Amino acid sequence: MFRKNLKKDPELFQNVSEGLRRLYRTKLFPLEDTYRFHDFHSPALEDADFDNKPMVLLVGQYSTGKTTFIRHLIEQDFPGMRIGPEPTTDSFIAVMHGDQDGVIPGNALVVDPKKPFRKLNAFGNAFLNRFMCAQMPNPVLESISIIDTPGILSGEKQRISRGYDFAAVLEWFAERVDRIILLFDAHKLDISDEFSEVIRALKNHEDKMRVVLNKADQISTQQLMRVYGALMWSLGKIINTPEVVRVYIGSFWAQPLLVPDNRKLFEAEEQDLFLDIQSLPRNAALRKLNDLIKRARLAKVQAYIISSLKRDMPAVFGKDSKKKELIANLGEIYHRIEKEHQISPGDFPKLAKMQEQLNGQDFTKFAVLKPKLLEAVEDMLANDIARLMDLVRQEEASMPSQAVKGGAFEGTTNGPFGHGYGVGASEGIDELEWVVGRDKPTYDEIFYTLSPINGKVSGAAAKKEMLKSKLPNTVLGKIWKLADVDKDGLLDDEEFALANHLIKVKLEGHELPPTLPGHLVPPSKRGLATED
């Protein structure tokens, strides 16, 4: 007699997107649907949400340079683009890749199953009339899509009604994008009430958030330091997290710098931001996986809350008064669920918002707790997600680290205008003479005071001299490894000069190269380096 095998075979997936889609449809969606997750938190996910390219959301007050920032990245005008000192972008514009230039209006966009915007239909015509997709052939847009947003209003302009819930729309996008870039103008740093509301709406997505302090070339270094400090203080008050948001300082447009004093800083900051954006395609699968896990945790909490409210409702009399009592005591219900199911307080939805939403609901139509639905989600989190993580690592390993190509990303990669070219360890890269030779007479004087034997100094003697730089042993150890080209544990005069040159590079604030560049190899060792 054979016993039925009750253990379910593990899910097998071809790729991460397909795996996430199947897990969502078969395990998470039934729980969401039963406990009205889509009415309270976020619309159901669709196939396009799992297949779409990484998206970058730009948010900022009017005239902070959002549209110009996009123009700077893609190095091309896009349909619907308007730039000016007053609020010019009054629409949400999804800048995406297409075979030819064109604009798709919002009402047509939300019925296109290939675009991840169908659920925006819920925000109504007032929003859809202010939403469009600008399509164009552009190499940058082959890897990412960019969402331009209306300038956030300040002063008297805040009193103008948009006709739709602006913060809710931004929150919808924030859940689905891979990076949120908040732009600030170094000239006008005041954070309006509407901007504060928007930043708070993005509060659960700090991991995606980056800040750009734009137009920084238009103020002096002293003013820039004050503005940067004021920005960090203001953000700390609004975001209210112990972690500091990464702030990139620069002037993101293709115009001459007005105050060029901080050129090197701006170049380094732009390079860091570009590397962050270029990493998005490689990390997209992990981001989608992370978002699904966050969604599943919230859906579980939603199930416990809704079923608890259903259980506490009377069968016949006093339903209205009991409903009011339950809403008023929702904080206690949160605490009870937290203790009963060992759930972190951070997984619960905002209390005030949940109470407001519950006012319009009929508690008698809520579902009771269905353990099988919760078990399916628990199995997904405990087993299926772990298997998907292996696929994520495989997909990441197969992708280049800098997957975004074209536009402004090409201008700083190679050649003499690449970041760091000709400075630090790359100084002298295109010179015929050995760059270390310039200071070698000075280094030779020190070398011969160390009593070399057969033209070489020992490691102990070199160490005593190198320690005078006060650099940590870990750094000096790396310098020794780079300078000891023939790996004999001793340094001749050229290797000693090279070690001192690398110490100077590090003391000037530059990074050491992982391997010794060809132009730094001592002339007498170049044949040896080639053989190695």
TORMARBA-156626 format. One record per residue (C-alpha): residue number from 1; residue in three letters; chain; z, x, y. Coordinates in steps of 0.05 Angstrom, whole numbers. Example, Ala and Ser with C-alpha at 12.3 -4.5 7.8 and 13.67 -1.06 7.14 Angstrom:
% TORMARBA-156626
    k    r  c       Z       X       Y
    1  ALA  A     156     246     -90
    2  SER  A     143     273     -21
This chain:
% TORMARBA-156626
    k    r  c       Z       X       Y
    1  MET  A       0       0       0
    2  PHE  A     -21      28      67
    3  ARG  A      22      23     130
    4  LYS  A     -13       6     194
    5  ASN  A     -13      65     242
    6  LEU  A      20      38     304
    7  LYS  A      10     101     345
    8  LYS  A     -48      93     393
    9  ASP  A    -102     147     394
   10  PRO  A    -102     187     459
   11  GLU  A    -154     169     511
   12  LEU  A    -215     216     511
   13  PHE  A    -251     228     577
   14  GLN  A    -317     261     595
   15  ASN  A    -296     280     665
   16  VAL  A    -240     268     715
   17  SER  A    -274     212     754
   18  GLU  A    -291     173     691
   19  GLY  A    -221     184     664
   20  LEU  A    -187     159     728
   21  ARG  A    -233      99     730
   22  ARG  A    -218      79     658
   23  LEU  A    -143      90     665
   24  TYR  A    -141      48     729
   25  ARG  A    -181     -10     699
   26  THR  A    -146     -13     632
   27  LYS  A     -74       6     649
   28  LEU  A     -57       3     723
   29  PHE  A    -100     -54     749
   30  PRO  A     -69    -107     702
   31  LEU  A       1     -89     729
   32  GLU  A     -24     -91     802
   33  ASP  A     -59    -158     792
   34  THR  A       0    -191     758
   35  TYR  A      50    -172     812
   36  ARG  A       5    -183     873
   37  PHE  A       2    -109     891
   38  HIS  A     -64    -121     929
   39  ASP  A     -32    -174     974
   40  PHE  A      25    -129     993
   41  HIS  A       0     -57     994
   42  SER  A     -72     -39     981
   43  PRO  A    -136     -72     957
   44  ALA  A    -160     -58     886
   45  LEU  A    -198       7     875
   46  GLU  A    -272       4     858
   47  ASP  A    -319      52     822
   48  ALA  A    -342      82     888
   49  ASP  A    -270     103     903
   50  PHE  A    -271     149     843
   51  ASP  A    -341     176     852
   52  ASN  A    -346     187     927
   53  LYS  A    -348     255     960
   54  PRO  A    -286     283     995
   55  MET  A    -275     250    1063
   56  VAL  A    -245     278    1127
   57  LEU  A    -214     229    1176
   58  LEU  A    -211     249    1249
   59  VAL  A    -157     215    1292
   60  GLY  A    -138     227    1364
   61  GLN  A    -133     199    1434
   62  TYR  A    -197     189    1473
   63  SER  A    -232     252    1499
   64  THR  A    -196     300    1452
   65  GLY  A    -263     323    1424
   66  LYS  A    -267     285    1357
   67  THR  A    -342     271    1361
   68  THR  A    -356     340    1390
   69  PHE  A    -316     369    1331
   70  ILE  A    -363     334    1282
   71  ARG  A    -423     359    1322
   72  HIS  A    -394     429    1318
   73  LEU  A    -385     426    1243
   74  ILE  A    -453     398    1224
   75  GLU  A    -491     431    1283
   76  GLN  A    -532     368    1292
   77  ASP  A    -529     303    1331
   78  PHE  A    -516     242    1288
   79  PRO  A    -539     170    1298
   80  GLY  A    -491     130    1342
   81  MET  A    -459     193    1372
   82  ARG  A    -433     187    1443
   83  ILE  A    -393     240    1480
   84  GLY  A    -358     233    1547
   85  PRO  A    -291     240    1585
   86  GLU  A    -274     166    1578
   87  PRO  A    -267     127    1513
   88  THR  A    -338     131    1485
   89  THR  A    -331     123    1410
   90  ASP  A    -309      50    1405
   91  SER  A    -327      45    1331
   92  PHE  A    -308      74    1264
   93  ILE  A    -368     117    1244
   94  ALA  A    -374     143    1173
   95  VAL  A    -420     204    1179
   96  MET  A    -451     212    1110
   97  HIS  A    -510     245    1076
   98  GLY  A    -575     208    1070
   99  ASP  A    -649     224    1058
  100  GLN  A    -667     204    1129
  101  ASP  A    -632     189    1195
  102  GLY  A    -607     118    1202
  103  VAL  A    -549      71    1217
  104  ILE  A    -520      19    1169
  105  PRO  A    -479     -35    1205
  106  GLY  A    -410     -53    1180
  107  ASN  A    -427    -121    1150
  108  ALA  A    -482     -89    1107
  109  LEU  A    -438     -29    1091
  110  VAL  A    -382     -70    1059
  111  VAL  A    -429    -103    1008
  112  ASP  A    -460     -37     985
  113  PRO  A    -429     -22     916
  114  LYS  A    -448      52     923
  115  LYS  A    -404      61     985
  116  PRO  A    -328      63     981
  117  PHE  A    -318      12    1037
  118  ARG  A    -325     -56    1005
  119  LYS  A    -251     -74    1012
  120  LEU  A    -255     -64    1088
  121  ASN  A    -285    -134    1088
  122  ALA  A    -213    -160    1091
  123  PHE  A    -205    -136    1163
  124  GLY  A    -255    -188    1188
  125  ASN  A    -315    -189    1235
  126  ALA  A    -277    -161    1295
  127  PHE  A    -271     -96    1256
  128  LEU  A    -338     -98    1219
  129  ASN  A    -374    -104    1286
  130  ARG  A    -341     -38    1304
  131  PHE  A    -357      -2    1239
  132  MET  A    -421      34    1219
  133  CYS  A    -447      89    1174
  134  ALA  A    -490     144    1205
  135  GLN  A    -534     174    1151
  136  MET  A    -573     239    1158
  137  PRO  A    -599     298    1117
  138  ASN  A    -550     354    1130
  139  PRO  A    -524     409    1083
  140  VAL  A    -451     400    1105
  141  LEU  A    -454     326    1088
  142  GLU  A    -479     341    1018
  143  SER  A    -408     362    1001
  144  ILE  A    -363     321    1048
  145  SER  A    -365     257    1090
  146  ILE  A    -331     252    1159
  147  ILE  A    -300     190    1190
  148  ASP  A    -301     188    1266
  149  THR  A    -252     138    1296
  150  PRO  A    -245     103    1363
  151  GLY  A    -204     143    1414
  152  ILE  A    -132     121    1414
  153  LEU  A    -114      88    1480
  154  SER  A     -61     111    1529
  155  GLY  A     -31      85    1594
  156  GLU  A     -58      18    1619
  157  LYS  A    -114      19    1567
  158  GLN  A     -62       7    1512
  159  ARG  A     -57     -65    1535
  160  ILE  A    -128     -79    1514
  161  SER  A    -129    -116    1448
  162  ARG  A    -178     -88    1396
  163  GLY  A    -182    -154    1358
  164  TYR  A    -162    -123    1292
  165  ASP  A    -103     -84    1264
  166  PHE  A    -123     -13    1284
  167  ALA  A     -63      21    1250
  168  ALA  A     -75     -18    1185
  169  VAL  A    -148       4    1183
  170  LEU  A    -128      76    1193
  171  GLU  A     -76      69    1138
  172  TRP  A    -130      42    1092
  173  PHE  A    -174     103    1105
  174  ALA  A    -114     150    1099
  175  GLU  A    -102     127    1028
  176  ARG  A    -173     145    1008
  177  VAL  A    -191     208    1047
  178  ASP  A    -177     279    1027
  179  ARG  A    -159     307    1095
  180  ILE  A    -132     275    1160
  181  ILE  A    -143     316    1223
  182  LEU  A    -103     296    1284
  183  LEU  A    -136     324    1347
  184  PHE  A     -98     338    1411
  185  ASP  A    -125     361    1479
  186  ALA  A     -88     421    1507
  187  HIS  A     -94     389    1576
  188  LYS  A     -64     320    1561
  189  LEU  A     -10     325    1509
  190  ASP  A      24     258    1522
  191  ILE  A      29     219    1457
  192  SER  A      17     145    1474
  193  ASP  A      53      87    1441
  194  GLU  A     -10      70    1402
  195  PHE  A     -17     142    1378
  196  SER  A      56     143    1357
  197  GLU  A      45      79    1318
  198  VAL  A     -16     109    1284
  199  ILE  A      20     173    1264
  200  ARG  A      77     131    1234
  201  ALA  A      26      90    1196
  202  LEU  A       1     155    1165
  203  LYS  A      72     177    1147
  204  ASN  A      63     174    1072
  205  HIS  A       4     221    1075
  206  GLU  A      34     283    1108
  207  ASP  A       5     326    1052
  208  LYS  A     -65     309    1076
  209  MET  A     -49     318    1149
  210  ARG  A     -72     376    1193
  211  VAL  A     -67     382    1269
  212  VAL  A    -118     413    1316
  213  LEU  A     -98     434    1386
  214  ASN  A    -167     431    1417
  215  LYS  A    -196     457    1483
  216  ALA  A    -144     514    1481
  217  ASP  A    -193     561    1516
  218  GLN  A    -185     523    1581
  219  ILE  A    -113     546    1594
  220  SER  A     -79     613    1600
  221  THR  A     -39     646    1544
  222  GLN  A      27     629    1577
  223  GLN  A       7     555    1586
  224  LEU  A     -18     554    1514
  225  MET  A      50     577    1488
  226  ARG  A      85     522    1527
  227  VAL  A      35     469    1504
  228  TYR  A      41     491    1431
  229  GLY  A     117     487    1435
  230  ALA  A     115     418    1467
  231  LEU  A      66     393    1414
  232  MET  A     110     417    1357
  233  TRP  A     171     384    1389
  234  SER  A     134     318    1399
  235  LEU  A     106     318    1328
  236  GLY  A     175     333    1299
  237  LYS  A     203     271    1333
  238  ILE  A     148     225    1308
  239  ILE  A     134     251    1238
  240  ASN  A     208     265    1225
  241  THR  A     200     310    1165
  242  PRO  A     232     379    1151
  243  GLU  A     163     409    1137
  244  VAL  A     122     432    1197
  245  VAL  A      51     405    1199
  246  ARG  A      -2     460    1201
  247  VAL  A     -30     466    1272
  248  TYR  A     -96     500    1285
  249  ILE  A    -108     526    1356
  250  GLY  A    -178     534    1384
  251  SER  A    -238     507    1420
  252  PHE  A    -282     472    1370
  253  TRP  A    -350     468    1404
  254  ALA  A    -409     515    1413
  255  GLN  A    -396     533    1486
  256  PRO  A    -372     598    1519
  257  LEU  A    -297     606    1522
  258  LEU  A    -270     593    1592
  259  VAL  A    -209     638    1582
  260  PRO  A    -229     689    1529
  261  ASP  A    -161     724    1524
  262  ASN  A    -144     691    1457
  263  ARG  A    -212     698    1425
  264  LYS  A    -186     733    1363
  265  LEU  A    -133     680    1353
  266  PHE  A    -184     624    1359
  267  GLU  A    -231     659    1310
  268  ALA  A    -175     667    1259
  269  GLU  A    -152     595    1267
  270  GLU  A    -223     568    1261
  271  GLN  A    -234     610    1198
  272  ASP  A    -169     582    1167
  273  LEU  A    -189     510    1183
  274  PHE  A    -259     520    1155
  275  LEU  A    -230     549    1091
  276  ASP  A    -184     489    1085
  277  ILE  A    -243     441    1093
  278  GLN  A    -287     482    1046
  279  SER  A    -234     476     992
  280  LEU  A    -237     399     992
  281  PRO  A    -293     390     941
  282  ARG  A    -258     436     893
  283  ASN  A    -192     399     901
  284  ALA  A    -221     329     905
  285  ALA  A    -206     311     832
  286  LEU  A    -134     334     838
  287  ARG  A    -126     293     902
  288  LYS  A    -152     230     868
  289  LEU  A    -106     242     809
  290  ASN  A     -47     252     856
  291  ASP  A     -64     188     894
  292  LEU  A     -69     148     829
  293  ILE  A       0     173     808
  294  LYS  A      30     153     876
  295  ARG  A      -3      85     869
  296  ALA  A      23      75     798
  297  ARG  A      95      91     820
  298  LEU  A      90      40     877
  299  ALA  A      59     -12     830
  300  LYS  A     118      -4     782
  301  VAL  A     168     -15     838
  302  GLN  A     128     -76     861
  303  ALA  A     132    -105     791
  304  TYR  A     208     -97     789
  305  ILE  A     216    -128     859
  306  ILE  A     171    -188     846
  307  SER  A     200    -203     777
  308  SER  A     271    -196     804
  309  LEU  A     257    -246     859
  310  LYS  A     226    -294     808
  311  ARG  A     286    -288     763
  312  ASP  A     335    -304     819
  313  MET  A     298    -366     843
  314  PRO  A     328    -434     823
  315  ALA  A     287    -479     777
  316  VAL  A     289    -543     819
  317  PHE  A     334    -549     881
  318  GLY  A     349    -504     940
  319  LYS  A     287    -461     935
  320  ASP  A     276    -451    1010
  321  SER  A     348    -431    1025
  322  LYS  A     349    -385     964
  323  LYS  A     284    -352     986
  324  LYS  A     313    -337    1055
  325  GLU  A     376    -310    1023
  326  LEU  A     336    -264     976
  327  ILE  A     294    -237    1034
  328  ALA  A     356    -224    1076
  329  ASN  A     388    -187    1017
  330  LEU  A     325    -149     997
  331  GLY  A     360     -82    1012
  332  GLU  A     413     -99     959
  333  ILE  A     358    -117     910
  334  TYR  A     325     -49     924
  335  HIS  A     391     -15     909
  336  ARG  A     402     -54     845
  337  ILE  A     331     -37     819
  338  GLU  A     340      35     839
  339  LYS  A     404      41     797
  340  GLU  A     379      -1     739
  341  HIS  A     313      35     729
  342  GLN  A     330     105     757
  343  ILE  A     277     101     812
  344  SER  A     277     147     872
  345  PRO  A     291     112     939
  346  GLY  A     228     144     967
  347  ASP  A     185     103     918
  348  PHE  A     204      36     950
  349  PRO  A     161       3    1004
  350  LYS  A     188      -2    1075
  351  LEU  A     242     -55    1076
  352  ALA  A     225     -89    1142
  353  LYS  A     151     -94    1125
  354  MET  A     165    -121    1055
  355  GLN  A     212    -174    1084
  356  GLU  A     159    -195    1133
  357  GLN  A     106    -201    1079
  358  LEU  A     152    -240    1032
  359  ASN  A     161    -295    1084
  360  GLY  A      91    -321    1071
  361  GLN  A      96    -320     995
  362  ASP  A     113    -374     945
  363  PHE  A     166    -342     901
  364  THR  A     158    -395     847
  365  LYS  A      88    -369     832
  366  PHE  A     113    -298     821
  367  ALA  A     107    -269     750
  368  VAL  A     166    -252     706
  369  LEU  A     175    -181     680
  370  LYS  A     124    -164     626
  371  PRO  A     147    -101     591
  372  LYS  A      79     -87     558
  373  LEU  A      45     -79     625
  374  LEU  A      98     -30     648
  375  GLU  A      95       8     582
  376  ALA  A      20      17     591
  377  VAL  A      31      49     659
  378  GLU  A      88      92     633
  379  ASP  A      42     116     577
  380  MET  A     -12     132     628
  381  LEU  A      37     173     670
  382  ALA  A      69     208     611
  383  ASN  A       9     223     567
  384  ASP  A     -60     207     596
  385  ILE  A     -48     241     663
  386  ALA  A     -27     306     628
  387  ARG  A     -93     306     590
  388  LEU  A    -131     293     654
  389  MET  A     -97     352     686
  390  ASP  A    -131     398     636
  391  LEU  A    -198     368     656
  392  VAL  A    -180     378     730
  393  ARG  A    -168     452     718
  394  GLN  A    -234     459     680
  395  GLU  A    -273     425     736
  396  GLU  A    -238     467     790
  397  ALA  A    -254     531     752
  398  SER  A    -328     512     748
  399  MET  A    -334     500     823
  400  PRO  A    -341     553     878
  401  SER  A    -279     563     921
  402  GLN  A    -320     549     984
  403  ALA  A    -364     490     965
  404  VAL  A    -382     466    1035
  405  LYS  A    -445     501    1060
  406  GLY  A    -488     498    1122
  407  GLY  A    -473     481    1195
  408  ALA  A    -417     520    1228
  409  PHE  A    -392     543    1159
  410  GLU  A    -452     591    1154
  411  GLY  A    -442     625    1221
  412  THR  A    -376     659    1203
  413  THR  A    -388     682    1132
  414  ASN  A    -432     744    1134
  415  GLY  A    -459     795    1183
  416  PRO  A    -426     827    1244
  417  PHE  A    -401     759    1270
  418  GLY  A    -363     743    1207
  419  HIS  A    -288     737    1216
  420  GLY  A    -254     805    1213
  421  TYR  A    -319     844    1213
  422  GLY  A    -310     915    1241
  423  VAL  A    -234     909    1249
  424  GLY  A    -176     928    1204
  425  ALA  A    -198     953    1136
  426  SER  A    -271     937    1153
  427  GLU  A    -272     982    1214
  428  GLY  A    -329    1032    1208
  429  ILE  A    -365     990    1155
  430  ASP  A    -434    1002    1185
  431  GLU  A    -423    1073    1210
  432  LEU  A    -452    1135    1178
  433  GLU  A    -390    1178    1190
  434  TRP  A    -326    1167    1150
  435  VAL  A    -283    1126    1198
  436  VAL  A    -218    1160    1174
  437  GLY  A    -248    1227    1196
  438  ARG  A    -234    1209    1269
  439  ASP  A    -159    1217    1261
  440  LYS  A    -160    1266    1203
  441  PRO  A    -141    1328    1245
  442  THR  A     -76    1292    1264
  443  TYR  A     -63    1273    1192
  444  ASP  A     -79    1344    1169
  445  GLU  A     -24    1373    1213
  446  ILE  A      27    1328    1177
  447  PHE  A      -6    1342    1109
  448  TYR  A       4    1418    1114
  449  THR  A      78    1410    1134
  450  LEU  A      89    1379    1065
  451  SER  A      75    1446    1030
  452  PRO  A      15    1425     987
  453  ILE  A       4    1461     921
  454  ASN  A     -68    1474     901
  455  GLY  A     -90    1431     960
  456  LYS  A     -49    1370     939
  457  VAL  A      19    1339     956
  458  SER  A      63    1306     905
  459  GLY  A      81    1232     903
  460  ALA  A     153    1248     924
  461  ALA  A     130    1288     985
  462  ALA  A      79    1235    1006
  463  LYS  A     131    1179     996
  464  LYS  A     180    1213    1043
  465  GLU  A     127    1214    1098
  466  MET  A      99    1145    1084
  467  LEU  A     169    1113    1088
  468  LYS  A     171    1133    1162
  469  SER  A     124    1074    1174
  470  LYS  A     182    1027    1155
  471  LEU  A     134     984    1115
  472  PRO  A     163     951    1051
  473  ASN  A     156     989     985
  474  THR  A     110     934     958
  475  VAL  A      61     948    1014
  476  LEU  A      67    1024    1010
  477  GLY  A      57    1019     935
  478  LYS  A      -8     982     945
  479  ILE  A     -30    1034     997
  480  TRP  A     -15    1090     948
  481  LYS  A     -56    1056     894
  482  LEU  A    -116    1049     942
  483  ALA  A    -110    1120     970
  484  ASP  A    -102    1157     903
  485  VAL  A    -176    1150     889
  486  ASP  A    -179    1199     830
  487  LYS  A    -115    1170     800
  488  ASP  A     -82    1238     788
  489  GLY  A     -15    1219     819
  490  LEU  A     -26    1268     876
  491  LEU  A     -59    1264     944
  492  ASP  A    -107    1316     972
  493  ASP  A    -120    1321    1047
  494  GLU  A    -173    1266    1048
  495  GLU  A    -131    1218    1005
  496  PHE  A     -70    1232    1049
  497  ALA  A    -111    1216    1112
  498  LEU  A    -136    1152    1078
  499  ALA  A     -64    1131    1062
  500  ASN  A     -45    1141    1135
  501  HIS  A    -106    1103    1158
  502  LEU  A     -87    1043    1114
  503  ILE  A     -15    1047    1141
  504  LYS  A     -44    1042    1211
  505  VAL  A     -87     982    1190
  506  LYS  A     -26     946    1164
  507  LEU  A      17     963    1225
  508  GLU  A     -37     934    1270
  509  GLY  A     -28     867    1235
  510  HIS  A     -88     867    1188
  511  GLU  A     -88     853    1114
  512  LEU  A    -101     907    1062
  513  PRO  A    -164     900    1020
  514  PRO  A    -153     883     946
  515  THR  A    -197     942     927
  516  LEU  A    -219    1002     967
  517  PRO  A    -283     986    1006
  518  GLY  A    -341    1035     997
  519  HIS  A    -340    1058    1070
  520  LEU  A    -267    1081    1063
  521  VAL  A    -277    1123    1000
  522  PRO  A    -268    1197    1019
  523  PRO  A    -335    1233    1022
  524  SER  A    -316    1282     966
  525  LYS  A    -296    1224     920
  526  ARG  A    -357    1179     929
  527  GLY  A    -391    1202     865
  528  LEU  A    -325    1191     827
  529  ALA  A    -317    1121     856
  530  THR  A    -388    1103     835
  531  GLU  A    -375    1126     764
  532  ASP  A    -311    1084     761
